[in-house]
Amino acid sequence: MFQAILCISCGAVFGALGRWGLTYSFNSLFSTFALGTLVANLVGCCLVGVLMAFFWQHPQVNDLWKLFLVTGFLGAFTTFSSFSIEVVELLMSDKWFGALGVIAFHLIGGVMSTMLGILLYKLLFRS
């Protein structure tokens, strides 16, 4: 149990720092669109696709790696809590089309990025 907690915690530290770096780098580019949040979600969705495809193909890999990478790192790296408050703020400002655009980009883009991650894994590792 302690190993699981340690793996999740260490992964979360790196994921949170990565998300902060993206937010710091990209969110100032557009005043009405949080690009860093979108990039974190799309990259995170793609990575979860790659990682889960790997774990499905290699079930013998220690579960602690999944806890570190998926639960810890990606759990802290992806930012759906930030996404939701950004949508709410747009809605509260009567920017309905902007809110719908953000929702569409994140959700459709996230699903497509996850599928891309699985495809990339299959192409790179010929499984």
C-alpha positions, 0 to 999 in steps of 0.5 A, spaced: 500 500 500 505 504 501 508 503 494 502 505 491 501 511 495 508 513 493 508 511 486 501 516 485 504 521 489 511 522 485 507 521 479 502 527 481 508 531 482 511 531 475 504 531 472 502 538 476 509 541 474 508 539 467 501 542 467 503 548 470 509 549 465 504 548 459 499 553 463 505 558 464 507 558 457 501 558 453 495 561 457 498 568 456 497 567 448 490 568 447 486 573 452 479 569 451 482 562 450 486 558 455 490 554 450 495 551 456 489 547 459 487 545 452 494 542 450 494 539 457 488 535 456 489 533 449 497 531 450 494 527 456 489 524 452 494 522 447 498 519 452 493 515 456 492 512 449 499 510 448 500 508 456 493 504 456 495 500 449 502 498 452 499 496 459 493 492 455 499 489 450 504 487 456 499 485 462 505 483 466 508 490 467 508 491 474 501 495 476 505 500 480 508 503 473 500 504 471 499 508 478 505 512 477 504 514 470 496 514 469 493 515 476 499 520 478 502 523 472 496 524 468 491 525 473 495 531 475 497 533 468 490 533 465 486 539 467 478 537 467 477 541 473 480 547 470 476 546 464 470 546 467 471 552 471 473 556 464 467 553 461 463 556 467 466 563 467 465 563 459 457 561 461 457 566 466 459 572 462 454 570 456 459 567 452 455 561 450 459 560 443 465 561 446 463 556 452 461 551 446 467 551 442 471 550 449 467 544 450 467 541 443 475 542 442 476 539 449 471 533 449 472 531 441 479 533 441 480 529 447 477 522 444 481 523 438 487 524 441 486 518 445 485 514 439 491 517 436 495 515 442 493 507 441 494 508 433 501 511 435 502 505 439 500 500 434 504 503 429 511 504 433 510 497 436 507 493 431 502 490 435 
